[in-house]
Amino acid sequence: MNPHRSMVGLLIIDSGNLGMIVNEIRSGTWSEEPLFNWTTSYEIKYADGSTCIMTETSLKRLVERGKIKFLKEEDL
């Protein structure tokens, strides 16, 4: 996954279910070191009508394990 490319609009296969990443959600928290920590999550809508919010870390882990596949991996 290319960290500089937007994931929004990508089609995925998640354990046999077709889905699309429809939103990128960035949130931050104030902390001591570094002063601000960002977290990125993705909103995924599936063909069956369900929705999932998944952290970037979880998405990367599931891609590495082969549970989630991008339909056009060469674009990432």
C-alpha positions in Angstrom: 0.0 0.0 0.0 1.3 3.4 -1.0 1.0 5.8 1.9 0.8 8.8 -0.4 -2.1 7.5 -2.5 -5.7 7.9 -1.4 -7.5 4.7 -0.7 -10.9 6.2 -1.2 -12.7 4.6 -4.2 -10.7 1.3 -4.1 -12.7 -1.9 -4.5 -11.8 -4.7 -2.2 -12.6 -8.4 -1.6 -12.9 -9.0 2.1 -13.3 -12.7 2.8 -15.3 -13.1 -0.4 -17.4 -10.0 0.1 -17.2 -7.1 -2.4 -16.6 -3.7 -0.7 -15.5 -0.2 -1.5 -13.5 2.2 0.6 -15.7 5.3 0.7 -14.1 7.5 3.3 -10.9 8.2 5.0 -11.2 9.3 8.7 -8.3 11.0 10.4 -8.4 11.8 14.0 -5.7 13.0 16.4 -4.9 13.0 20.1 -2.7 15.2 22.2 0.2 13.4 23.8 3.6 14.1 25.4 5.9 12.6 22.8 5.2 13.5 20.0 2.8 16.3 20.8 0.1 15.1 18.4 -0.6 11.5 17.2 -2.7 10.9 14.1 -4.8 7.8 13.5 -6.3 6.9 10.1 -9.4 4.7 9.7 -11.4 3.8 6.6 -15.1 3.5 6.1 -15.9 0.5 3.9 -19.3 -0.2 2.4 -20.1 -3.7 1.3 -22.3 -4.9 -1.6 -24.7 -6.5 1.0 -25.4 -3.0 2.5 -23.2 -3.3 5.6 -20.6 -0.8 6.6 -17.4 -1.2 8.5 -14.9 1.3 10.0 -11.4 -0.2 10.0 -8.2 1.3 11.3 -5.3 1.6 8.8 -3.2 -0.9 10.9 -6.0 -3.5 10.8 -6.4 -3.0 7.1 -2.7 -3.5 6.4 -2.6 -6.6 8.7 -5.5 -8.2 6.9 -4.0 -7.4 3.5 -0.7 -9.0 4.6 -2.6 -12.1 5.8 -4.5 -12.4 2.5 -7.9 -11.8 4.1 -8.5 -8.6 2.1 -7.4 -8.2 -1.5 -7.5 -5.1 -3.7 -9.0 -5.6 -7.1 -6.1 -3.7 -8.7 -3.1 -4.2 -6.4 -0.7 -2.8 -9.0 -2.3 0.6 -8.4 -1.1 0.6 -4.7 
